[in-house]
């Protein structure tokens, strides 16, 4: 596989992930328990590793947990932006 093919595949995957994030955010906003789900996303968006600054010092085995926390934050941010946009309409 060439560098261009790899780069194209990565861009495709990034686009697919972005689409999933937006869809998940729309689902969260459409549910009656939207506020509770947003709070759960916010809570899950902080990696609990006992450090004063969570995730500040990456250690082996925590990369997956850190990635999950970051993704939860991304989804929550999209929810908040979409919620704000709905109130502006």
C-alpha positions in Angstrom: 0.0 0.0 0.0 1.4 3.4 -1.0 1.6 6.4 1.3 -1.2 8.1 -0.7 -3.4 5.0 -0.3 -2.8 4.9 3.4 -3.5 8.6 3.7 -6.7 8.2 1.7 -7.8 5.4 3.9 -7.1 7.4 7.1 -9.1 10.4 5.7 -12.0 8.0 4.9 -11.9 6.5 8.5 -11.8 10.0 10.0 -14.9 11.0 8.0 -16.7 7.8 9.0 -15.9 8.5 12.7 -17.0 12.1 12.4 -20.3 10.9 10.9 -20.8 8.5 13.8 -20.2 11.2 16.3 -22.7 13.5 14.8 -25.3 10.7 14.6 -24.7 9.8 18.2 -25.1 13.4 19.2 -28.4 13.6 17.4 -29.6 10.4 19.1 -28.7 11.8 22.5 -30.5 15.1 21.8 -33.6 13.3 20.6 -34.1 11.2 23.8 -36.1 12.3 26.8 -33.2 11.6 29.1 -30.8 13.8 27.0 -29.6 15.8 30.0 -28.7 12.7 31.9 -26.9 11.2 28.9 -25.0 14.4 28.5 -24.0 14.3 32.1 -22.9 10.6 31.7 -20.8 11.6 28.7 -19.2 14.4 30.7 -18.5 12.0 33.6 -17.0 9.4 31.2 -15.0 12.1 29.5 -12.6 12.2 32.5 -10.2 9.4 32.9 -10.1 8.3 36.5 -6.5 7.3 37.1 -5.9 8.8 40.5 -3.7 11.6 39.2 -4.2 15.2 40.0 -4.2 15.9 36.2 -5.9 12.9 34.6 -4.0 11.5 31.7 -1.1 13.9 32.1 1.4 11.2 32.3 0.5 8.4 29.9 1.3 4.9 31.2 1.2 1.6 29.5 -2.3 0.1 29.3 -4.0 3.5 29.7 -4.0 4.5 26.0 -7.3 2.9 25.4 -9.0 4.4 28.4 -7.6 7.9 27.5 -8.8 7.5 23.9 -12.3 6.5 25.2 -12.4 9.6 27.5 -11.3 11.8 24.6 -14.0 10.4 22.4 -16.7 10.9 25.0 -15.6 14.5 25.3 -15.8 15.0 21.5 -19.4 13.5 21.4 -20.5 15.6 24.4 -19.1 18.8 22.7 -21.1 18.0 19.6 -24.2 17.5 21.7 -23.7 20.8 23.4 -23.1 22.7 20.1 -26.2 21.1 18.6 -28.3 21.8 21.7 -27.2 25.5 21.6 -28.0 25.7 17.8 -31.5 24.3 18.5 -32.1 27.0 21.2 -31.0 29.7 18.7 -33.6 28.7 16.1 
